[in-house]
Structures are given as structure tokens and as C-alpha cells.
Amino acid sequence: MERTRIRYAVEGYVAVVTLDGPQKLNAVTQESIDDLFDVLETLDREDAVRAVVVTGAGRAFCAGTDLTSGFSLPAGGSPVTGEGVPADVGARVVLRIFRMNKPVIGAINGPAIGFGASLVLPMDIRICSSAGSFGYVFVRRGIVAESCSSWFLPRVVGIATATEWMMSGRIVGADEALRRGLVHETAAPEALLPRAMQIAADIAANGAPVSVAMTRRLLWRMLGASHPVEAHRYESRALVATLALPDVDEALAAFREKRPPRFGASVSENDLPSAWWPRDQPDL
């Protein structure tokens, strides 16, 4: 499906979303951010899609915000009180990835700078090309961390690394990103997308969609838990909810019969038990 600088295609259970503005290194505009948000909304509602891979066209993943006309971003209101301050537009997409019911895998094919570097943080698995790099360059542009990166980055790489990367705004290569835990593995450029698709297809084929969605939610939400008993409480609820679904019987039958499972429960509102999950903030 074609959109403004965004396209996607579905192969089996896996959707590949491509940032498609290679002439400007896939830099984003307000329009392309809105389109990316809409694509994620569509894919999250589509039960035939069980995993999402995000990559970039050409030699870059995403060079950040398109600065052709400067920082053409919403401004105004009172920074002191917060009254009337417009929402950071990039956070809409980052928070939408955070709320996804499907695993999201980043196939970072080249430089990921600014918003591009923030965009990868809520993804569940990040595979980086050996030609990839990352830059949390906000201080070098005279602004601050955006798209929720001040929350995500310390949780992914630790506060010491996050502080140094953000304070310096320097470019981080693929090897350092791997050592620091920002990416799970690196691959040769030509092997990157096949590797990401392999991981996505494995999750999609072997994991019950509702179980994957609930596990994803538990892992992210429990990062902010103050005590392991919180995990115990929500895991107990999630266990009861999933045990009530037919996927448990199917998993056992597939195991006994030594065949791939055919899971039937979906992440639609009817099957995904979400009503008891706390909502910290309204959606952007």
C-alpha cells in the first residue's frame, strides 16, 4: 500500500513497513508521521498480521525530522506551566509502537538520527546493518530529547550510556550499539531484512497471538513496577485470561502431534483481555 513516504506490504503473517523517502534519507514530515501512525493502527487491528518489521528505503533508516524548512513543528503555550503546550508530534508514533499488540522488529539498514534513533527504542527487537548508526543529536540542534527517548533510552542501554550519548550527541556506530545493548545483533546489509523477517516469521508462526501481546505488555509495563509482587499480580491475571482461551489446548495438541500450532484466538477486543490493564495516560 502506497502512502506519503510510507509503504507497507504483508508477506505471510508479517508486515514490512518501509520509510520511503530515500532522496532525503527518509527524514520525516508531519504528514509522514501521521501516515506512519495510521499504518500502525491498521496493522494492529489486522488479525492476519502477527508481527511487524520496520525498515528504511535506500541507504538510511531515518535521518530524523526533515529540516528543509527548519523546525516546522507545533510551538506555543507556557513551558513553565505546560498550559497550551502542543504535544511533541513524534511521540504519537513512538507511543503507538509501545501500545502495539504485535511484536515490532526494527531492521535498521543505515543511519538512524534524531527522531529515527528515537523511533527504534520501543521496538521489541532491533537488528542493525553493519552500515547502521545512531545519533541522539538533540543538543547539537539546540533542542532536547523528544519522542519519549528520555524514558526509553536509559531503560534500553542504562543511564550512564544514555547520558553520554545524549549529552554529546555523537554518532554511535553499529558495533558500539551492539556492545551497549541498543541492538540485539548486527548483519551484513544484504542479510539484514531476511534476518529480521526470519525472526518475525518465527514469532508469528509459533507464538499464540494473544500470549505474545500479553507478554509484550507485561515486559514493558513491569519496567516501571516498584516491586516484583506487581508482576506476580498481573501475571496471575494474564495466566487466568489465557488459560480460558482455546489456544492452550491447541498448543498441547500440536506438541503431542509434533506439528506446527494453529492458534485461533486473536488480539481483537473479544479475545485480548485488556479491560483490567491500567491506563497511565490517555492516548496521544
HELIX and SHEET records of a PDB file:
HELIX    1   1 PRO A   22  LYS A   24  5                                   3    
HELIX    2   2 GLN A   30  ARG A   45  1                                  16    
HELIX    3   3 GLY A   90  PHE A   98  1                                   9    
HELIX    4   4 PHE A  115  LEU A  119  1                                   5    
HELIX    5   5 PHE A  138  ARG A  141  5                                   4    
HELIX    6   6 SER A  149  VAL A  157  1                                   9    
HELIX    7   7 ILE A  159  SER A  168  1                                  10    
HELIX    8   8 ALA A  174  ARG A  180  1                                   7    
HELIX    9   9 PRO A  189  ASN A  206  1                                  18    
HELIX   10  10 PRO A  209  ARG A  221  1                                  13    
HELIX   11  11 MET A  222  GLY A  224  5                                   3    
HELIX   12  12 PRO A  228  LEU A  243  1                                  16    
HELIX   13  13 ASP A  247  GLU A  257  1                                  11    
SHEET    1   A 7 GLU A   2  ARG A   3  0                                        
SHEET    2   A 7 ILE A   6  GLU A  11 -1                                        
SHEET    3   A 7 VAL A  14  LEU A  19 -1                                        
SHEET    4   A 7 ALA A  51  GLY A  56  1                                        
SHEET    5   A 7 VAL A 104  ILE A 108  1                                        
SHEET    6   A 7 ILE A 125  SER A 129  1                                        
SHEET    7   A 7 GLU A 185  ALA A 187  1                                        
SHEET    1   B 3 PRO A 111  ILE A 113  0                                        
SHEET    2   B 3 SER A 133  GLY A 135  1                                        
SHEET    3   B 3 ILE A 171  GLY A 173 -1                                        
END                                                                             
